[in-house]
Amino acid sequence: MLGGTVVRSLVLLTRLSALGFAVVLFAAMNPTLAGDETQRSIRVQGAGGIDARPNQAVVLAAVVDQEARAGDALEANSRKMGGVLKKLTEFAVAETDIRTRGFSVTPIFERRQAGTATPRIIAYRVVNRIEVKVRALGRIGALLDALIAAGTDRLDGIQFSITEPAPLADKARLRAMADARRKAELYAQAAGVRVGRVLEIAEQGVSVARPRLMQATEMRARAAVPVSPGEQRVSANVTVVYEIE
């Protein structure tokens, strides 16, 4: 009696296994029923960008002094920098728009002679480097002239930037999506199918062109005339997966 029950159970298990295998095989031969949408999809990348004129700039300037004694160099440098800061105040530059970029006191050694054990310190050089944010671009030329007249020893460059890039980034995103749709329609037409609903959207990144650093030679050449900031590009990239109908 027990043996017959075991035999019937084995037969039933075999039939169920065969039925399960048939279902799996049928699903594999019909991707739609298997629920694998990626086998009938188009994946494209879209890119979009928008150009805009910068509306602010950062001027990099430095005051440099060298004296035999460190204290004298520091005093001369502080006096000169005080004049520079006063001139910036006259130009209505806010205190919060002026930042110390670097400060250093470096010993200057005499040229080492043959047989000399340790070179002797002959002077000290003090460098105080600042960055000045300029919100009125039309005044940059006059500001550069004023900085030099006030005692600035070095103009290390100028960088232009966009104050609020977020709205521009959103426009770039919309253009990237439109570009992705255009590419998907193109591929679908070539393949003889139609583009369906969006299955996936993945942003690959938004970038703002790195502010250009105008060198000191350019700054001196343009100090008496308005400086042209040109344009900067805000770009967006996106990957979109569309269903194929």
C-alpha positions as CSV (number, residue, x, y, z in Angstrom):
1,M,0.0,0.0,0.0
2,L,2.8,2.4,1.0
3,G,4.7,1.5,-2.2
4,G,1.8,2.4,-4.4
5,T,1.5,5.8,-2.8
6,V,5.1,6.5,-3.4
7,V,4.8,5.5,-7.0
8,R,1.8,7.8,-7.6
9,S,3.6,10.7,-5.9
10,L,6.6,10.3,-8.2
11,V,4.4,10.2,-11.3
12,L,2.6,13.4,-10.2
13,L,5.9,15.1,-9.5
14,T,7.2,14.2,-12.9
15,R,4.1,15.5,-14.6
16,L,4.3,18.8,-12.7
17,S,8.0,19.2,-13.6
18,A,7.3,18.6,-17.2
19,L,4.5,21.2,-17.1
20,G,6.8,23.7,-15.4
21,F,9.4,23.2,-18.0
22,A,6.9,23.7,-20.8
23,V,5.8,27.1,-19.2
24,V,9.3,28.3,-18.9
25,L,10.1,27.3,-22.5
26,F,7.0,29.1,-23.8
27,A,7.8,32.2,-21.9
28,A,11.4,32.2,-23.2
29,M,10.1,32.0,-26.7
30,N,7.7,35.0,-26.0
31,P,9.7,37.9,-24.5
32,T,6.6,40.0,-24.1
33,L,5.0,37.5,-21.8
34,A,8.3,37.0,-20.0
35,G,8.1,40.7,-19.0
36,D,11.6,41.5,-20.4
37,E,10.9,45.0,-21.8
38,T,14.6,45.8,-22.4
39,Q,14.6,43.4,-25.4
40,R,12.2,45.7,-27.2
41,S,13.6,49.1,-26.3
42,I,15.8,51.9,-27.7
43,R,18.5,53.4,-25.5
44,V,19.9,56.8,-26.7
45,Q,21.9,59.6,-25.2
46,G,20.8,63.2,-25.6
47,A,22.9,66.3,-25.3
48,G,21.8,69.9,-24.9
49,G,23.6,73.2,-24.3
50,I,22.9,76.9,-24.0
51,D,25.3,79.8,-24.3
52,A,25.1,82.8,-22.0
53,R,27.2,85.9,-21.2
54,P,28.9,85.9,-17.8
55,N,27.7,88.6,-15.4
56,Q,30.5,88.7,-12.9
57,A,34.3,88.3,-12.7
58,V,37.1,87.7,-10.2
59,V,40.3,89.7,-10.6
60,L,43.5,88.1,-9.1
61,A,46.0,90.7,-7.9
62,A,49.1,90.7,-5.7
63,V,51.3,93.1,-3.8
64,V,55.0,92.2,-3.6
65,D,57.7,93.7,-1.4
66,Q,61.3,92.7,-0.8
67,E,63.5,94.1,2.0
68,A,66.7,93.1,3.8
69,R,64.7,92.6,7.0
70,A,61.5,90.6,7.3
71,G,59.8,93.3,9.4
72,D,60.5,96.0,6.9
73,A,59.1,93.9,4.1
74,L,56.0,93.1,6.1
75,E,55.5,96.8,6.9
76,A,56.0,98.0,3.4
77,N,53.6,95.3,2.1
78,S,50.9,96.1,4.6
79,R,51.1,99.8,3.8
80,K,50.8,99.2,0.1
81,M,48.0,96.7,0.5
82,G,46.1,99.2,2.7
83,G,46.2,101.6,-0.3
84,V,44.9,99.0,-2.6
85,L,42.0,98.1,-0.3
86,K,41.2,101.8,0.1
87,K,41.0,102.2,-3.6
88,L,38.7,99.2,-3.9
89,T,36.4,100.8,-1.3
90,E,36.3,104.0,-3.4
91,F,35.1,101.8,-6.3
92,A,32.2,100.6,-4.0
93,V,33.5,97.0,-3.9
94,A,32.0,95.3,-0.9
95,E,34.3,94.0,1.8
96,T,32.7,90.6,1.4
97,D,33.8,90.6,-2.3
98,I,37.5,90.9,-1.3
99,R,39.3,87.7,-0.2
100,T,42.9,86.9,0.6
101,R,44.0,84.3,-1.8
102,G,47.5,83.7,-0.4
103,F,50.1,85.3,1.9
104,S,53.8,84.3,2.1
105,V,57.1,85.5,3.5
106,T,60.0,83.9,1.7
107,P,63.7,84.2,2.5
108,I,66.0,85.1,-0.4
109,F,69.4,83.5,-0.3
110,E,72.6,84.7,-1.9
111,R,74.0,82.7,-4.7
112,R,76.0,79.9,-3.2
113,Q,79.8,80.2,-3.9
114,A,82.1,77.2,-4.2
115,G,83.3,76.0,-0.8
116,T,80.5,77.9,1.1
117,A,78.7,75.7,3.6
118,T,75.3,77.4,4.0
119,P,74.1,80.2,1.8
120,R,73.3,83.5,3.6
121,I,69.9,85.1,3.7
122,I,70.1,88.5,2.0
123,A,66.4,89.6,1.9
124,Y,62.8,88.6,2.5
125,R,60.0,88.7,0.0
126,V,56.4,89.2,1.1
127,V,53.6,88.4,-1.3
128,N,50.0,89.2,-0.4
129,R,47.6,87.9,-3.1
130,I,43.9,88.8,-3.2
131,E,40.9,88.1,-5.3
132,V,38.3,90.8,-6.0
133,K,34.8,89.9,-7.2
134,V,33.5,92.4,-9.7
135,R,29.7,92.5,-10.2
136,A,29.6,95.4,-12.6
137,L,31.6,94.1,-15.6
138,G,31.5,97.4,-17.4
139,R,33.9,98.8,-14.7
140,I,36.6,96.2,-15.0
141,G,38.9,98.3,-17.2
142,A,38.8,101.3,-14.8
143,L,39.2,99.0,-11.8
144,L,42.4,97.5,-13.3
145,D,43.8,100.9,-13.8
146,A,43.0,101.9,-10.3
147,L,44.6,98.8,-8.8
148,I,47.8,99.4,-10.6
149,A,47.8,103.1,-9.6
150,A,47.2,102.1,-6.0
151,G,50.3,100.0,-5.8
152,T,49.4,96.6,-7.1
153,D,52.6,94.9,-8.4
154,R,51.0,91.9,-10.1
155,L,47.8,91.2,-12.0
156,D,47.6,87.4,-12.2
157,G,44.5,87.1,-14.3
158,I,40.7,87.5,-14.4
159,Q,38.0,84.8,-14.4
160,F,34.4,85.3,-15.7
161,S,31.5,83.4,-14.4
162,I,27.7,83.1,-14.3
163,T,26.1,84.0,-11.0
164,E,23.0,81.8,-11.3
165,P,23.6,78.9,-13.7
166,A,20.6,76.7,-12.4
167,P,17.9,78.2,-14.8
168,L,20.3,77.8,-17.7
169,A,21.0,74.2,-16.7
170,D,17.2,73.5,-16.8
171,K,17.0,74.8,-20.3
172,A,20.0,72.6,-21.3
173,R,18.2,69.6,-19.7
174,L,15.1,70.2,-21.9
175,R,17.3,70.4,-25.0
176,A,19.0,67.2,-24.0
177,M,15.7,65.4,-23.7
178,A,14.5,66.8,-27.1
179,D,17.8,65.6,-28.6
180,A,17.3,62.1,-27.1
181,R,13.7,61.9,-28.6
182,R,15.0,63.0,-32.0
183,K,17.6,60.3,-32.1
184,A,15.1,57.7,-30.9
185,E,12.6,58.6,-33.6
186,L,15.4,58.5,-36.2
187,Y,16.5,55.0,-35.2
188,A,12.9,53.8,-35.0
189,Q,12.1,55.0,-38.5
190,A,15.2,53.3,-39.8
191,A,14.1,50.0,-38.1
192,G,10.5,50.2,-39.2
193,V,9.1,50.5,-35.6
194,R,7.5,53.2,-33.5
195,V,8.8,54.9,-30.3
196,G,6.6,54.2,-27.3
197,R,6.6,55.4,-23.7
198,V,9.7,56.3,-21.7
199,L,11.0,53.4,-19.6
200,E,14.1,55.1,-18.0
201,I,15.8,58.5,-17.7
202,A,19.3,58.9,-16.3
203,E,21.0,62.2,-16.2
204,Q,24.7,61.9,-17.0
205,G,25.6,65.3,-15.7
206,V,25.3,69.0,-16.1
207,S,28.4,71.2,-16.6
208,V,29.2,74.9,-16.8
209,A,32.2,75.8,-18.9
210,R,35.1,76.5,-16.6
211,P,35.7,80.2,-16.3
212,R,38.4,81.4,-18.6
213,L,41.5,82.8,-17.0
214,M,42.6,85.9,-18.8
215,Q,46.3,86.4,-18.4
216,A,48.0,89.5,-17.0
217,T,49.3,90.6,-20.4
218,E,45.8,90.7,-21.8
219,M,44.5,92.6,-18.7
220,R,47.2,95.3,-19.1
221,A,46.5,95.6,-22.8
222,R,42.7,96.1,-22.1
223,A,42.9,98.0,-18.9
224,A,41.9,101.3,-20.5
225,V,38.9,99.8,-22.4
226,P,35.9,97.6,-21.5
227,V,36.9,93.9,-21.2
228,S,34.8,91.5,-23.2
229,P,33.8,88.4,-21.2
230,G,32.4,86.5,-24.3
231,E,30.0,83.6,-23.6
232,Q,30.1,80.4,-21.5
233,R,28.2,77.2,-22.3
234,V,26.0,75.3,-19.9
235,S,25.6,71.7,-21.0
236,A,23.5,68.7,-20.0
237,N,23.7,65.0,-21.0
238,V,21.0,62.4,-20.4
239,T,20.4,58.7,-21.3
240,V,16.8,57.8,-22.1
241,V,15.3,54.3,-22.8
242,Y,12.1,54.2,-24.9
243,E,9.8,51.3,-25.4
244,I,9.4,50.0,-28.9
245,E,5.7,49.7,-30.0
